[in-house]
Structure formats: structure tokens, C-alpha cells
Amino acid sequence: MVLNILFSYNRAIQLDYLLQSILSRFKISYKVVIMYHTSGDHKKGYDLLKKKYAKYSNISFVERKKVFFDSSYIHVINTKENRNFFRAKNFFTKNADNFKGLLQKIIAQHDDCEFVMFNTDDGVFYEDVIISDEVFDIIRKNPGEASYRLYVGENLEGQPDYLQKKNTYYQWDYYADKNIHHWSYPFSVDGTIYHSKGLLKQLKKIAYHNPVTLEENAFQYIRKNKIFSIGLSPIKSQLVATKLNRVSVDTLNPTIHIKPEFLNEKFIDGYTLKLVIPKHIDNANIVPDEIYLIKGDQKELIYSLDEQGKKVQSLLGIEGAKEQLE
């Protein structure tokens, strides 16, 4: 069984859309844990989500909590760099919470889930997720080396020619290429399945305080130690990130700036989200062709792909944002 941990902050309506895509597209055995935190009126949105998904026994919500310090850092303050990170991000700081300890506890407690993956609330599964036993066996036999990435495939621009095509999947070495792109980036918080115990063993050694620093610091640690070298993926990608907005101050990735506050107000008022995903996907990060809000028989178009959206899309290369919007 796969444990799918979703990271979410102030984007309840987008999280709802992701959950709907998981319910529709996942053809494997799974559990979902939403690891979230909120501010202001966004709490009302998450309260609505909890009620909406209360009937699903395999979906649960866990809220991040403020703490004076997260005791899980005790295992990582053996270096000056990690001690400085702990002091700056967690030790009696204003916004300190239990993200690191909570994440590791969730993985450890779900011992019925041999595999784990993460997703962020701006993702959408646009193809059915069907994974062969052969892929799971590779990860099982290589718990600290193999992972399966759902957001890459031969349809994406820039897929390297050194990948080996198997029956229902691709396989490659994450360290075959010095240039940084999706196939040389051995850790991601989006749509990548790991062996739970194999990943947890490494996470305990890494200092991080939110999804952004989890990805950045884990990537640096994993790449430095050349672990998780075996990459696997479907033939065609099954997940995209939709660049509607940005809620983290730790990243400046370009978006089309549809305000989370506006979307939350609509969600509280009973609207749900509908995205028109491009028919041809050649990038893991996309700007939707159209965005609708739906309530009963009402269907409100709030965005149609324009020149600004095309500009944002052009900046989303295979290595991430090519440059920042001014």
C-alpha cells in the first residue's frame, strides 16, 4: 500500500481538486494523509474539506502545530550547518512548528504502508495511476536506492536519451547527468514513490522545516551522498503541477497569481474548482487553458490562457523556472 502525504497551506479549493483527481485516477491501494496548516479565514475552507471527506476511511487530516522547538532535530544537530538551521527556523522562533517531527511520525505510524509519496496541493493527476508489481519489487529490493516518479515520461520536453525503456516503465541513473533537471534530481516532494523505511531513515538525518526546505535540503543531502540513484517512471507522465498561485515565501516560482483568498471565499460559498488541462502535456508544470468555478448549475469562467499565462508557461523549463518574472 502507498501512503500519499499531501502538503497544504491556505489552498483548500485546490487541495479539493487534487483529492478528486486521486479518487478518480488512483488504481492502486493507497491511503491519504493531508498535512496542513492555515491562517485567517482559510481555516473555514479546511473545516469544509474535513466534512466533505469524512466518509472516506482512507483519507485523514493532520494539522501542523506551533511548538517552542521540534525534538526531532536532536538527531540532526551534529553539524554546525544543521545547528544554525535549527536556531534560525525552529528553536523558539516565531513561526516554529512540528513539521519535521510530525512528518516522520506519520510515516513511522503507517506501518501498513510499505511505500510513501508526497504531493503538494497544486498538483493534479490527469492520467490513471497504474503501477506494475515489477516496479514495486524494484523499490522493495532497493529501499534506499529506488523511487518511481509520476510526473515524468516520454511526453515531457527534454527527456534524456540514456533512459532504458522497459515493459511499462522507464529506468535510469539519477547521477548519469551533471546538469540539473527532472531526471537528475533524486528527491522531490511531488509525485515520487519511495520505500517508507528507506526514506524515513534518511529524513531523520536531514534538517528541514517545511515542504520547500524538505525538498531543497533532502535533495542536497541525497545528491551529496549519492543515494536514491535508481529512477523509475511511467511511460507517460500522470501528474502535473498547476501554477495558479504561490503561498510560500521561500520560493519565487512564476504563477498566474489567482489569489488564494479569492478562491477560499468562493469555496466557503459552495463553489468547486474545474481546470481545463492542455491536451498535449510536455511540461511537468502547466498553466491551465481555462479555470472555472462551479456551484450547482452555475459555471463561472475566471481565467482563460492569455499572454501573461503564456509567458509564465515559457519560464517553466525542465529544470524549473528559467528566470523570474519581474
Buried (B, 14 or more C-beta within 10 A) or exposed (E): BBBBBBBBBBBBBBBBBBBBBBBEBBEBEBBBBBBBBBEEEBBBBBBBBBEBBEEEEBBBBBBBEEBEBBEBBEBBBEEEEBBEBBBEBBBEBEEBBBBBBBBBBBBEEBEEBBBBBBBBBBBBBBBEBEBBEEBBEBBBEBBBBBBBBBBBBEBBEBBBEEBEEBEEBBBBBBBEBEEEBBBBBBBBBBBBBBBBBBBBEBBEEBBBBBBBBBBBBBBEBBBEEEBBBBBBBBBEBBBBBBBBBBBEEEEEBBBBEBEBEEBBBBBBEEBBBBBBBBEEBEBBBBBBBEBBBBEEEEEEEBBEBEEEBEEBBEBBBBEBBEEEEE
